[in-house]
Amino acid sequence: MEDTEIMKKYGGRFVAINKGKVIASSVTLKEVYNKVIRSQDQEDLYFAYIPGNDILIL
């Protein structure tokens, strides 16, 4: 998925990214965290906020 597609789909949302794929998204970081914290594979897990025109890696 290209950056522009990601920004259109997830703009204004927090996302969890695992192995290059968005696995959860929500308007709050806490909700995203709660969705993925019990996931078995957390080795390559990142959280990001996508404001709509830029990506900020936390």
PQR file of N, CA, C, O and H, with PARSE charges and radii, in Angstrom:
ATOM      1  N   MET A   1       0.857  -1.181   0.000 -0.4000 1.5000
ATOM      2  CA  MET A   1       0.000   0.000   0.000 -0.0000 2.0000
ATOM      3  C   MET A   1       0.898   1.238   0.000  0.5500 1.7000
ATOM      4  O   MET A   1       1.821   1.337   0.809 -0.5500 1.4000
ATOM      5  N   GLU A   2       0.635   2.155  -0.882 -0.4000 1.5000
ATOM      6  CA  GLU A   2       1.437   3.371  -0.967 -0.0000 2.0000
ATOM      7  C   GLU A   2       1.088   4.334   0.162  0.5500 1.7000
ATOM      8  O   GLU A   2       0.028   4.229   0.779 -0.5500 1.4000
ATOM      9  H   GLU A   2      -0.115   2.074  -1.539  0.4000 1.0000
ATOM     10  N   ASP A   3       1.992   5.272   0.423 -0.4000 1.5000
ATOM     11  CA  ASP A   3       1.781   6.244   1.493 -0.0000 2.0000
ATOM     12  C   ASP A   3       0.481   7.025   1.315  0.5500 1.7000
ATOM     13  O   ASP A   3      -0.235   7.256   2.289 -0.5500 1.4000
ATOM     14  H   ASP A   3       2.853   5.358  -0.078  0.4000 1.0000
ATOM     15  N   THR A   4       0.165   7.434   0.089 -0.4000 1.5000
ATOM     16  CA  THR A   4      -1.041   8.235  -0.127 -0.0000 2.0000
ATOM     17  C   THR A   4      -2.300   7.422   0.161  0.5500 1.7000
ATOM     18  O   THR A   4      -3.281   7.960   0.674 -0.5500 1.4000
ATOM     19  H   THR A   4       0.747   7.247  -0.702  0.4000 1.0000
ATOM     20  N   GLU A   5      -2.278   6.137  -0.164 -0.4000 1.5000
ATOM     21  CA  GLU A   5      -3.426   5.275   0.140 -0.0000 2.0000
ATOM     22  C   GLU A   5      -3.592   5.125   1.643  0.5500 1.7000
ATOM     23  O   GLU A   5      -4.709   5.162   2.160 -0.5500 1.4000
ATOM     24  H   GLU A   5      -1.480   5.700  -0.581  0.4000 1.0000
ATOM     25  N   ILE A   6      -2.476   4.956   2.340 -0.4000 1.5000
ATOM     26  CA  ILE A   6      -2.522   4.817   3.794 -0.0000 2.0000
ATOM     27  C   ILE A   6      -3.065   6.096   4.422  0.5500 1.7000
ATOM     28  O   ILE A   6      -3.890   6.038   5.333 -0.5500 1.4000
ATOM     29  H   ILE A   6      -1.569   4.926   1.920  0.4000 1.0000
ATOM     30  N   MET A   7      -2.609   7.245   3.943 -0.4000 1.5000
ATOM     31  CA  MET A   7      -3.062   8.523   4.496 -0.0000 2.0000
ATOM     32  C   MET A   7      -4.553   8.730   4.260  0.5500 1.7000
ATOM     33  O   MET A   7      -5.255   9.240   5.133 -0.5500 1.4000
ATOM     34  H   MET A   7      -1.938   7.293   3.203  0.4000 1.0000
ATOM     35  N   LYS A   8      -5.039   8.342   3.091 -0.4000 1.5000
ATOM     36  CA  LYS A   8      -6.469   8.481   2.809 -0.0000 2.0000
ATOM     37  C   LYS A   8      -7.299   7.561   3.698  0.5500 1.7000
ATOM     38  O   LYS A   8      -8.344   7.960   4.210 -0.5500 1.4000
ATOM     39  H   LYS A   8      -4.469   7.928   2.381  0.4000 1.0000
ATOM     40  N   LYS A   9      -6.829   6.335   3.877 -0.4000 1.5000
ATOM     41  CA  LYS A   9      -7.594   5.337   4.625 -0.0000 2.0000
ATOM     42  C   LYS A   9      -7.517   5.541   6.138  0.5500 1.7000
ATOM     43  O   LYS A   9      -8.515   5.368   6.839 -0.5500 1.4000
ATOM     44  H   LYS A   9      -5.979   6.011   3.461  0.4000 1.0000
ATOM     45  N   TYR A  10      -6.334   5.908   6.646 -0.4000 1.5000
ATOM     46  CA  TYR A  10      -6.126   5.994   8.083 -0.0000 2.0000
ATOM     47  C   TYR A  10      -5.835   7.406   8.580  0.5500 1.7000
ATOM     48  O   TYR A  10      -5.398   7.563   9.720 -0.5500 1.4000
ATOM     49  H   TYR A  10      -5.524   6.048   6.077  0.4000 1.0000
ATOM     50  N   GLY A  11      -6.056   8.419   7.784 -0.4000 1.5000
ATOM     51  CA  GLY A  11      -5.781   9.794   8.186 -0.0000 2.0000
ATOM     52  C   GLY A  11      -6.528  10.185   9.454  0.5500 1.7000
ATOM     53  O   GLY A  11      -7.733   9.958   9.565 -0.5500 1.4000
ATOM     54  H   GLY A  11      -6.411   8.291   6.858  0.4000 1.0000
ATOM     55  N   GLY A  12      -5.814  10.774  10.409 -0.4000 1.5000
ATOM     56  CA  GLY A  12      -6.415  11.185  11.674 -0.0000 2.0000
ATOM     57  C   GLY A  12      -6.581  10.047  12.661  0.5500 1.7000
ATOM     58  O   GLY A  12      -7.343  10.168  13.619 -0.5500 1.4000
ATOM     59  H   GLY A  12      -4.836  10.959  10.320  0.4000 1.0000
ATOM     60  N   ARG A  13      -5.883   8.949  12.444 -0.4000 1.5000
ATOM     61  CA  ARG A  13      -6.025   7.777  13.308 -0.0000 2.0000
ATOM     62  C   ARG A  13      -4.663   7.271  13.767  0.5500 1.7000
ATOM     63  O   ARG A  13      -3.644   7.511  13.119 -0.5500 1.4000
ATOM     64  H   ARG A  13      -5.264   8.851  11.665  0.4000 1.0000
ATOM     65  N   PHE A  14      -4.667   6.569  14.892 -0.4000 1.5000
ATOM     66  CA  PHE A  14      -3.495   5.834  15.346 -0.0000 2.0000
ATOM     67  C   PHE A  14      -3.554   4.449  14.723  0.5500 1.7000
ATOM     68  O   PHE A  14      -4.637   3.885  14.563 -0.5500 1.4000
ATOM     69  H   PHE A  14      -5.495   6.374  15.418  0.4000 1.0000
ATOM     70  N   VAL A  15      -2.405   3.900  14.372 -0.4000 1.5000
ATOM     71  CA  VAL A  15      -2.360   2.563  13.782 -0.0000 2.0000
ATOM     72  C   VAL A  15      -1.266   1.741  14.454  0.5500 1.7000
ATOM     73  O   VAL A  15      -0.295   2.279  14.986 -0.5500 1.4000
ATOM     74  H   VAL A  15      -1.526   4.358  14.502  0.4000 1.0000
ATOM     75  N   ALA A  16      -1.449   0.428  14.416 -0.4000 1.5000
ATOM     76  CA  ALA A  16      -0.414  -0.520  14.822 -0.0000 2.0000
ATOM     77  C   ALA A  16       0.062  -1.196  13.550  0.5500 1.7000
ATOM     78  O   ALA A  16      -0.746  -1.653  12.741 -0.5500 1.4000
ATOM     79  H   ALA A  16      -2.237  -0.010  13.984  0.4000 1.0000
ATOM     80  N   ILE A  17       1.366  -1.257  13.376 -0.4000 1.5000
ATOM     81  CA  ILE A  17       1.964  -1.828  12.171 -0.0000 2.0000
ATOM     82  C   ILE A  17       2.829  -3.009  12.576  0.5500 1.7000
ATOM     83  O   ILE A  17       3.681  -2.893  13.456 -0.5500 1.4000
ATOM     84  H   ILE A  17       2.022  -0.886  14.033  0.4000 1.0000
ATOM     85  N   ASN A  18       2.605  -4.152  11.925 -0.4000 1.5000
ATOM     86  CA  ASN A  18       3.392  -5.342  12.191 -0.0000 2.0000
ATOM     87  C   ASN A  18       3.809  -5.933  10.854  0.5500 1.7000
ATOM     88  O   ASN A  18       2.969  -6.255  10.013 -0.5500 1.4000
ATOM     89  H   ASN A  18       1.912  -4.246  11.210  0.4000 1.0000
ATOM     90  N   LYS A  19       5.112  -6.071  10.670 -0.4000 1.5000
ATOM     91  CA  LYS A  19       5.686  -6.607   9.430 -0.0000 2.0000
ATOM     92  C   LYS A  19       5.201  -5.856   8.202  0.5500 1.7000
ATOM     93  O   LYS A  19       4.915  -6.460   7.169 -0.5500 1.4000
ATOM     94  H   LYS A  19       5.794  -5.810  11.353  0.4000 1.0000
ATOM     95  N   GLY A  20       5.110  -4.526   8.317 -0.4000 1.5000
ATOM     96  CA  GLY A  20       4.757  -3.682   7.185 -0.0000 2.0000
ATOM     97  C   GLY A  20       3.279  -3.590   6.874  0.5500 1.7000
ATOM     98  O   GLY A  20       2.905  -2.966   5.881 -0.5500 1.4000
ATOM     99  H   GLY A  20       5.343  -4.035   9.157  0.4000 1.0000
ATOM    100  N   LYS A  21       2.423  -4.190   7.688 -0.4000 1.5000
ATOM    101  CA  LYS A  21       0.980  -4.151   7.456 -0.0000 2.0000
ATOM    102  C   LYS A  21       0.273  -3.515   8.633  0.5500 1.7000
ATOM    103  O   LYS A  21       0.649  -3.732   9.785 -0.5500 1.4000
ATOM    104  H   LYS A  21       2.726  -4.697   8.495  0.4000 1.0000
ATOM    105  N   VAL A  22      -0.755  -2.729   8.344 -0.4000 1.5000
ATOM    106  CA  VAL A  22      -1.572  -2.138   9.404 -0.0000 2.0000
ATOM    107  C   VAL A  22      -2.468  -3.246   9.953  0.5500 1.7000
ATOM    108  O   VAL A  22      -3.259  -3.837   9.218 -0.5500 1.4000
ATOM    109  H   VAL A  22      -1.060  -2.552   7.408  0.4000 1.0000
ATOM    110  N   ILE A  23      -2.336  -3.524  11.261 -0.4000 1.5000
ATOM    111  CA  ILE A  23      -3.125  -4.601  11.857 -0.0000 2.0000
ATOM    112  C   ILE A  23      -4.244  -4.091  12.752  0.5500 1.7000
ATOM    113  O   ILE A  23      -5.139  -4.854  13.115 -0.5500 1.4000
ATOM    114  H   ILE A  23      -1.693  -3.044  11.859  0.4000 1.0000
ATOM    115  N   ALA A  24      -4.206  -2.806  13.114 -0.4000 1.5000
ATOM    116  CA  ALA A  24      -5.276  -2.212  13.921 -0.0000 2.0000
ATOM    117  C   ALA A  24      -5.234  -0.707  13.757  0.5500 1.7000
ATOM    118  O   ALA A  24      -4.170  -0.123  13.551 -0.5500 1.4000
ATOM    119  H   ALA A  24      -3.478  -2.186  12.820  0.4000 1.0000
ATOM    120  N   SER A  25      -6.417  -0.073  13.850 -0.4000 1.5000
ATOM    121  CA  SER A  25      -6.472   1.386  13.801 -0.0000 2.0000
ATOM    122  C   SER A  25      -7.629   1.870  14.653  0.5500 1.7000
ATOM    123  O   SER A  25      -8.633   1.176  14.811 -0.5500 1.4000
ATOM    124  H   SER A  25      -7.282  -0.547  14.017  0.4000 1.0000
ATOM    125  N   SER A  26      -7.477   3.071  15.202 -0.4000 1.5000
ATOM    126  CA  SER A  26      -8.512   3.683  16.019 -0.0000 2.0000
ATOM    127  C   SER A  26      -8.168   5.158  16.207  0.5500 1.7000
ATOM    128  O   SER A  26      -7.071   5.601  15.865 -0.5500 1.4000
ATOM    129  H   SER A  26      -6.661   3.635  15.074  0.4000 1.0000
ATOM    130  N   VAL A  27      -9.117   5.909  16.753 -0.4000 1.5000
ATOM    131  CA  VAL A  27      -8.869   7.324  16.985 -0.0000 2.0000
ATOM    132  C   VAL A  27      -8.055   7.564  18.255  0.5500 1.7000
ATOM    133  O   VAL A  27      -7.549   8.666  18.461 -0.5500 1.4000
ATOM    134  H   VAL A  27     -10.008   5.549  17.030  0.4000 1.0000
ATOM    135  N   THR A  28      -7.923   6.542  19.114 -0.4000 1.5000
ATOM    136  CA  THR A  28      -7.089   6.687  20.306 -0.0000 2.0000
ATOM    137  C   THR A  28      -5.990   5.633  20.319  0.5500 1.7000
ATOM    138  O   THR A  28      -6.196   4.499  19.885 -0.5500 1.4000
ATOM    139  H   THR A  28      -8.334   5.646  18.947  0.4000 1.0000
ATOM    140  N   LEU A  29      -4.837   6.014  20.817 -0.4000 1.5000
ATOM    141  CA  LEU A  29      -3.710   5.094  20.911 -0.0000 2.0000
ATOM    142  C   LEU A  29      -4.025   3.963  21.887  0.5500 1.7000
ATOM    143  O   LEU A  29      -3.610   2.824  21.670 -0.5500 1.4000
ATOM    144  H   LEU A  29      -4.670   6.935  21.170  0.4000 1.0000
ATOM    145  N   LYS A  30      -4.749   4.266  22.950 -0.4000 1.5000
ATOM    146  CA  LYS A  30      -5.095   3.254  23.950 -0.0000 2.0000
ATOM    147  C   LYS A  30      -5.910   2.116  23.334  0.5500 1.7000
ATOM    148  O   LYS A  30      -5.662   0.948  23.635 -0.5500 1.4000
ATOM    149  H   LYS A  30      -5.087   5.191  23.126  0.4000 1.0000
ATOM    150  N   GLU A  31      -6.872   2.438  22.482 -0.4000 1.5000
ATOM    151  CA  GLU A  31      -7.685   1.411  21.829 -0.0000 2.0000
ATOM    152  C   GLU A  31      -6.834   0.534  20.918  0.5500 1.7000
ATOM    153  O   GLU A  31      -6.992  -0.687  20.906 -0.5500 1.4000
ATOM    154  H   GLU A  31      -7.074   3.386  22.237  0.4000 1.0000
ATOM    155  N   VAL A  32      -5.939   1.145  20.158 -0.4000 1.5000
ATOM    156  CA  VAL A  32      -5.049   0.377  19.270 -0.0000 2.0000
ATOM    157  C   VAL A  32      -4.162  -0.536  20.104  0.5500 1.7000
ATOM    158  O   VAL A  32      -3.993  -1.711  19.776 -0.5500 1.4000
ATOM    159  H   VAL A  32      -5.810   2.137  20.168  0.4000 1.0000
ATOM    160  N   TYR A  33      -3.603  -0.007  21.166 -0.4000 1.5000
ATOM    161  CA  TYR A  33      -2.733  -0.786  22.042 -0.0000 2.0000
ATOM    162  C   TYR A  33      -3.481  -1.984  22.630  0.5500 1.7000
ATOM    163  O   TYR A  33      -2.959  -3.099  22.643 -0.5500 1.4000
ATOM    164  H   TYR A  33      -3.740   0.948  21.431  0.4000 1.0000
ATOM    165  N   ASN A  34      -4.687  -1.753  23.109 -0.4000 1.5000
ATOM    166  CA  ASN A  34      -5.478  -2.834  23.693 -0.0000 2.0000
ATOM    167  C   ASN A  34      -5.837  -3.904  22.665  0.5500 1.7000
ATOM    168  O   ASN A  34      -5.954  -5.078  23.016 -0.5500 1.4000
ATOM    169  H   ASN A  34      -5.111  -0.847  23.098  0.4000 1.0000
ATOM    170  N   LYS A  35      -6.012  -3.518  21.408 -0.4000 1.5000
ATOM    171  CA  LYS A  35      -6.346  -4.486  20.353 -0.0000 2.0000
ATOM    172  C   LYS A  35      -5.180  -5.419  20.049  0.5500 1.7000
ATOM    173  O   LYS A  35      -5.398  -6.580  19.704 -0.5500 1.4000
ATOM    174  H   LYS A  35      -5.917  -2.564  21.123  0.4000 1.0000
ATOM    175  N   VAL A  36      -3.949  -4.933  20.170 -0.4000 1.5000
ATOM    176  CA  VAL A  36      -2.801  -5.723  19.724 -0.0000 2.0000
ATOM    177  C   VAL A  36      -1.904  -6.236  20.847  0.5500 1.7000
ATOM    178  O   VAL A  36      -1.001  -7.028  20.579 -0.5500 1.4000
ATOM    179  H   VAL A  36      -3.772  -3.989  20.451  0.4000 1.0000
ATOM    180  N   ILE A  37      -2.119  -5.815  22.092 -0.4000 1.5000
ATOM    181  CA  ILE A  37      -1.197  -6.174  23.173 -0.0000 2.0000
ATOM    182  C   ILE A  37      -1.163  -7.680  23.430  0.5500 1.7000
ATOM    183  O   ILE A  37      -0.142  -8.210  23.869 -0.5500 1.4000
ATOM    184  H   ILE A  37      -2.853  -5.171  22.309  0.4000 1.0000
ATOM    185  N   ARG A  38      -2.250  -8.358  23.164 -0.4000 1.5000
ATOM    186  CA  ARG A  38      -2.291  -9.803  23.397 -0.0000 2.0000
ATOM    187  C   ARG A  38      -1.830 -10.606  22.182  0.5500 1.7000
ATOM    188  O   ARG A  38      -1.868 -11.836  22.191 -0.5500 1.4000
ATOM    189  H   ARG A  38      -3.079  -7.927  22.807  0.4000 1.0000
ATOM    190  N   SER A  39      -1.398  -9.906  21.147 -0.4000 1.5000
ATOM    191  CA  SER A  39      -0.932 -10.559  19.923 -0.0000 2.0000
ATOM    192  C   SER A  39       0.319 -11.396  20.221  0.5500 1.7000
ATOM    193  O   SER A  39       1.183 -10.986  20.997 -0.5500 1.4000
ATOM    194  H   SER A  39      -1.367  -8.907  21.139  0.4000 1.0000
ATOM    195  N   GLN A  40       0.397 -12.551  19.604 -0.4000 1.5000
ATOM    196  CA  GLN A  40       1.534 -13.449  19.828 -0.0000 2.0000
ATOM    197  C   GLN A  40       2.835 -12.892  19.265  0.5500 1.7000
ATOM    198  O   GLN A  40       3.891 -13.039  19.881 -0.5500 1.4000
ATOM    199  H   GLN A  40      -0.305 -12.883  18.975  0.4000 1.0000
ATOM    200  N   ASP A  41       2.769 -12.261  18.112 -0.4000 1.5000
ATOM    201  CA  ASP A  41       3.969 -11.792  17.425 -0.0000 2.0000
ATOM    202  C   ASP A  41       4.133 -10.285  17.600  0.5500 1.7000
ATOM    203  O   ASP A  41       3.590  -9.503  16.820 -0.5500 1.4000
ATOM    204  H   ASP A  41       1.912 -12.142  17.611  0.4000 1.0000
ATOM    205  N   GLN A  42       4.883  -9.880  18.625 -0.4000 1.5000
ATOM    206  CA  GLN A  42       5.068  -8.456  18.906 -0.0000 2.0000
ATOM    207  C   GLN A  42       6.476  -7.977  18.605  0.5500 1.7000
ATOM    208  O   GLN A  42       6.830  -6.843  18.926 -0.5500 1.4000
ATOM    209  H   GLN A  42       5.324 -10.516  19.258  0.4000 1.0000
ATOM    210  N   GLU A  43       7.275  -8.827  17.997 -0.4000 1.5000
ATOM    211  CA  GLU A  43       8.675  -8.478  17.769 -0.0000 2.0000
ATOM    212  C   GLU A  43       8.849  -7.298  16.822  0.5500 1.7000
ATOM    213  O   GLU A  43       9.736  -6.469  17.027 -0.5500 1.4000
ATOM    214  H   GLU A  43       6.987  -9.748  17.736  0.4000 1.0000
ATOM    215  N   ASP A  44       8.026  -7.213  15.800 -0.4000 1.5000
ATOM    216  CA  ASP A  44       8.133  -6.153  14.792 -0.0000 2.0000
ATOM    217  C   ASP A  44       6.902  -5.252  14.850  0.5500 1.7000
ATOM    218  O   ASP A  44       6.303  -4.949  13.818 -0.5500 1.4000
ATOM    219  H   ASP A  44       7.306  -7.887  15.633  0.4000 1.0000
ATOM    220  N   LEU A  45       6.527  -4.827  16.045 -0.4000 1.5000
ATOM    221  CA  LEU A  45       5.301  -4.059  16.253 -0.0000 2.0000
ATOM    222  C   LEU A  45       5.633  -2.579  16.459  0.5500 1.7000
ATOM    223  O   LEU A  45       6.460  -2.232  17.302 -0.5500 1.4000
ATOM    224  H   LEU A  45       7.013  -5.073  16.884  0.4000 1.0000
ATOM    225  N   TYR A  46       4.981  -1.713  15.683 -0.4000 1.5000
ATOM    226  CA  TYR A  46       5.186  -0.271  15.782 -0.0000 2.0000
ATOM    227  C   TYR A  46       3.838   0.423  15.877  0.5500 1.7000
ATOM    228  O   TYR A  46       2.833  -0.069  15.363 -0.5500 1.4000
ATOM    229  H   TYR A  46       4.309  -1.994  14.999  0.4000 1.0000
ATOM    230  N   PHE A  47       3.829   1.556  16.533 -0.4000 1.5000
ATOM    231  CA  PHE A  47       2.637   2.393  16.605 -0.0000 2.0000
ATOM    232  C   PHE A  47       2.939   3.702  15.890  0.5500 1.7000
ATOM    233  O   PHE A  47       4.050   4.225  15.978 -0.5500 1.4000
ATOM    234  H   PHE A  47       4.645   1.956  16.950  0.4000 1.0000
ATOM    235  N   ALA A  48       1.948   4.226  15.187 -0.4000 1.5000
ATOM    236  CA  ALA A  48       2.135   5.485  14.468 -0.0000 2.0000
ATOM    237  C   ALA A  48       0.826   6.268  14.487  0.5500 1.7000
ATOM    238  O   ALA A  48      -0.257   5.694  14.608 -0.5500 1.4000
ATOM    239  H   ALA A  48       1.045   3.801  15.116  0.4000 1.0000
ATOM    240  N   TYR A  49       0.947   7.587  14.364 -0.4000 1.5000
ATOM    241  CA  TYR A  49      -0.226   8.445  14.181 -0.0000 2.0000
ATOM    242  C   TYR A  49      -0.149   9.003  12.765  0.5500 1.7000
ATOM    243  O   TYR A  49       0.879   9.542  12.356 -0.5500 1.4000
ATOM    244  H   TYR A  49       1.827   8.053  14.266  0.4000 1.0000
ATOM    245  N   ILE A  50      -1.234   8.871  12.029 -0.4000 1.5000
ATOM    246  CA  ILE A  50      -1.270   9.360  10.650 -0.0000 2.0000
ATOM    247  C   ILE A  50      -2.230  10.546  10.603  0.5500 1.7000
ATOM    248  O   ILE A  50      -3.445  10.351  10.584 -0.5500 1.4000
ATOM    249  H   ILE A  50      -2.069   8.433  12.361  0.4000 1.0000
ATOM    250  N   PRO A  51      -1.704  11.770  10.584 -0.5600 1.5000
ATOM    251  CA  PRO A  51      -2.564  12.951  10.632  0.2800 2.0000
ATOM    252  C   PRO A  51      -3.292  13.268   9.335  0.5500 1.7000
ATOM    253  O   PRO A  51      -4.165  14.135   9.325 -0.5500 1.4000
ATOM    254  N   GLY A  52      -2.963  12.603   8.258 -0.4000 1.5000
ATOM    255  CA  GLY A  52      -3.666  12.876   7.010 -0.0000 2.0000
ATOM    256  C   GLY A  52      -2.740  13.349   5.908  0.5500 1.7000
ATOM    257  O   GLY A  52      -3.008  13.102   4.732 -0.5500 1.4000
ATOM    258  H   GLY A  52      -2.253  11.898   8.266  0.4000 1.0000
ATOM    259  N   ASN A  53      -1.656  14.024   6.260 -0.4000 1.5000
ATOM    260  CA  ASN A  53      -0.727  14.467   5.219 -0.0000 2.0000
ATOM    261  C   ASN A  53       0.729  14.162   5.572  0.5500 1.7000
ATOM    262  O   ASN A  53       1.638  14.574   4.851 -0.5500 1.4000
ATOM    263  H   ASN A  53      -1.438  14.226   7.215  0.4000 1.0000
ATOM    264  N   ASP A  54       0.953  13.455   6.659 -0.4000 1.5000
ATOM    265  CA  ASP A  54       2.300  13.118   7.083 -0.0000 2.0000
ATOM    266  C   ASP A  54       2.217  11.920   8.018  0.5500 1.7000
ATOM    267  O   ASP A  54       1.152  11.646   8.571 -0.5500 1.4000
ATOM    268  H   ASP A  54       0.214  13.121   7.244  0.4000 1.0000
ATOM    269  N   ILE A  55       3.313  11.207   8.205 -0.4000 1.5000
ATOM    270  CA  ILE A  55       3.355  10.058   9.104 -0.0000 2.0000
ATOM    271  C   ILE A  55       4.354  10.342  10.210  0.5500 1.7000
ATOM    272  O   ILE A  55       5.485  10.741   9.935 -0.5500 1.4000
ATOM    273  H   ILE A  55       4.178  11.430   7.756  0.4000 1.0000
ATOM    274  N   LEU A  56       3.952  10.142  11.458 -0.4000 1.5000
ATOM    275  CA  LEU A  56       4.800  10.335  12.627 -0.0000 2.0000
ATOM    276  C   LEU A  56       4.985   8.985  13.306  0.5500 1.7000
ATOM    277  O   LEU A  56       4.020   8.416  13.816 -0.5500 1.4000
ATOM    278  H   LEU A  56       3.033   9.817  11.682  0.4000 1.0000
ATOM    279  N   ILE A  57       6.201   8.466  13.319 -0.4000 1.5000
ATOM    280  CA  ILE A  57       6.492   7.188  13.978 -0.0000 2.0000
ATOM    281  C   ILE A  57       6.784   7.472  15.444  0.5500 1.7000
ATOM    282  O   ILE A  57       7.630   8.306  15.767 -0.5500 1.4000
ATOM    283  H   ILE A  57       6.985   8.928  12.904  0.4000 1.0000
ATOM    284  N   LEU A  58       6.087   6.781  16.319 -0.4000 1.5000
ATOM    285  CA  LEU A  58       6.265   6.989  17.768 -0.0000 2.0000
ATOM    286  C   LEU A  58       7.335   6.069  18.319  0.5500 1.7000
ATOM    287  O   LEU A  58       7.621   6.102  19.516 -0.5500 1.4000
ATOM    288  H   LEU A  58       5.400   6.103  16.057  0.4000 1.0000
TER
END
